[in-house]
Amino acid sequence: MRSLSYAIPFALMLAACGGGGSTNPTPDAPNGTVHDAPSATPDSAPAAVTGLGQKCGTGLPACPTTASACLTAQGAASGFCSGVCHMGATLMTDAQGNVGPSNVVAADDAKCAAIYTSTPGTALCSLDVNIMPAPTNPIQKSTTFTFDAYCGIKCGTGNTCPAAMTCNTTQMLCIPN
């Protein structure tokens, strides 16, 4: 089922993303201790995300042209850079107000993958913005909605996300910290 709104509630309890760890190829000591062998290169902080997923907002660097839209949830101080992947998409709710499966924007996932330069996670065309008519709660029944779809980042293995993002485990999408 598709979500009808990029109203990811940032106030939800969020799972922390995994990070770091030694990339040392030397195995642990065989005596049962859990110590990494010495490493010539210490662990470093994850690199800042640029482009799709880059943190944006007041006082932050501008989004690059490849991901020029700064998407923020209502009331949030910052958001993340994204790009439009499908303009003027439509879908319709059924008589109970359910949204059926839609492959309308999934075909545009490649547009998002082309502008995603980070790891972990997977870029996909998934964030519905500028929804018309505005959805209500409960969602309107038997209604056709028009929207623009923007690129988002699906959480990676173990609910991991790029630096400065956290996995919203309800929607399995990375959101800014």
N, C-alpha and C positions, 0 to 999 in steps of 0.2 A: 504494500500500500504506500502511496505517496503522502508525504506531509503537505499540507496546503499552506504552510507559512514558515518563513525563516524567522520565527519568533522563538528561537531556542532560548529557553529560560536560563539565563546565566546564573540565576540564584539557586538552581538545583544543586544538590550535593553532587560533586564531581569526583571522579576517580583520578588520582594523580597519574601522570604519564610516566612510563619507565624511562630510564636514561642511563647514559654512561656505562662504565664498567670497563675493565681492562680488555684490551684486544691482544694481549700477550699470547702467543701461540704455545708457550712453554706450559706443560701440564702442572697441576698442583702436586705437591710433594706426596710420595706414595705412603707415608706413615700415618695417613688418616687425618692429618691436620688440614685445615682449610686456608692455606696461605698461598697467594699467587707467587710465582717465581719473580725475581726482580725484573723490572721492565726498564728498558732504555728510554722510553717515552711515557711520561705520566699521563693519566687520563686528563682530558680537557673538557671544558664546557661545550655543549652543542653549539654549532655555528648558528648565527641569527638567520632566520628565514628571510629570503628576499623574493619578491613576486607573490604568487599565490600563497596565501597564509601569512604574509608579513603583517605584523601588528601596525595598525594605523589609527589616527585620531589626532586630536589637538596636541600640538607639541611633539608629534612623532614624524619621522620621515614620510614624505609623500609616496603614494603608491606608484610603481613603475607603469609605463604604458601598456605592458603585457597583461597587467592585472590592475587596471586603473580605478576600479570602484572600491571604496572603503565601506564594507558592510558592517553595521553595528546593530545590536539588539536595542530595542527601545529602552532608554535610560542608561545604557552602558557608556562608559567614558571612552572606551576604545573598541576597535573592531579589527577586522583583517581585510587585506587586499584580495580582491577577486576580479574575475572577468565575466562578462555576459557570455553564455554559451548557447542560448536559445531565446529568441525574442518572439513574443506573441503566441506562446503555447496555450493550449486549452485542455481542460478535462472537465468531466461532469460527475456530480454526485448522484447516487441512486435515490430511490424513494425513501430510504432510511437515513440518508445523509452520509453514506459511506463513499469513500473514494476508491474506485477500482484500480487495479494495476495499470500503469501507464508506461509505455516505452517511448513516449513522445520525446523526452529529453535525454533518455539513456543513450540514444544514438549519437549524442553530442559529447559523450564522455571524452573522446579523443581530443576535442578542443581544449578541455581542461588539463588533460595529461600533457599536452604540448607546452603549457605554461607553468607546470609544476616542476620545480627543480630541487625539492627537498626530499627528505625521508624522515621518519617512516610515514605510512599512510598511503592512500591512493586518491588521486584527484578524480572527481566525478561531477557531472552536470546535475546538481541536485537541490540547489537552494531556490525556492520559489519566492520571488519578490514582485512587488507592484501588482498584487492580486486584485482583480476586479470581477465582480463586485467584492467589496471587503468581506471576508468571512466573519461569521458570527459564532457564538458558542451557545447552543450546539450549532454545528455547521448546517447551512441551508440544504434542504432536500431538493432533489431533481433540479439542480442549478448548474449551469455551465460557467466555469471560471476561466478567465484569461490571465496569464502571468508571464513574467520574464524569468528565465532560469539563469542562475549564476553558478560558478564553480565553487565547490566545497571540497573538503578533505575528509575522506572516510578514515576512521581510526585504524591503525595498523595492528599487527599481531600483539596480543597482550594489552590492548587498549592504549597503544603508544601513539604519540602525535609529534609533530615538529616542535622545536624549541619555542617557548612562549605560548604554547597551546596545550589544551587539556582535552581528553576524550569525554564527550557527553555520552555516557553509556546508555542513555535512553534512546537517543537517535543515532548513536555510533558515528558521530561527526566530531571533528576537532574544532574547538572554539578557543578564542583568546583567553589567556590567564587573566 
